[in-house]
Amino acid sequence: MIYSTGSHTKFYHRFHVVWTTKYRYKVMRGEMRERIREIIIQTCQELGVHIEKGVLSTDHVHMFISVPPQIALSKVMMRIKGRSSYKIQREFPELRKRYWGQRFWARGFFSTTSGNVTDAVILQYLELHSKREPTGVSR
């Protein structure tokens, strides 16, 4: 595991995020799919977000990303989805027939964290840590 660094921090924040097109329409194909990929990559670079792996399906996007601690994941997703929706609808006017409300992406997103430490390891550590209190002071 390689930690990322900031000016005063070391971190390992990895997120698996998934979001879908509105109504799950299967519209991400060909040239549009490549353009969405470019917009997402450009937006992530501007925010300092590193894309570990990303997959664009015809109706949803999966990304495994590393996010710096000073940026909230919700802000990253807001920027990615907002910018890509705006640009795609301007560059591909045929989408207006399907997406009449100027919303390309569905509301919300799914996210989960990743790391080498599982819940079981954390609970085991806390259990062992609570049994040895050499100073008698509860932490």
Summary of the structure (lengths in Angstrom):
residues: 139
radius of gyration: 19.9
end to end distance: 28.6
largest distance: 69.8
contacts: 332
relative contact order: 0.19
helix: 42%
strand: 23%
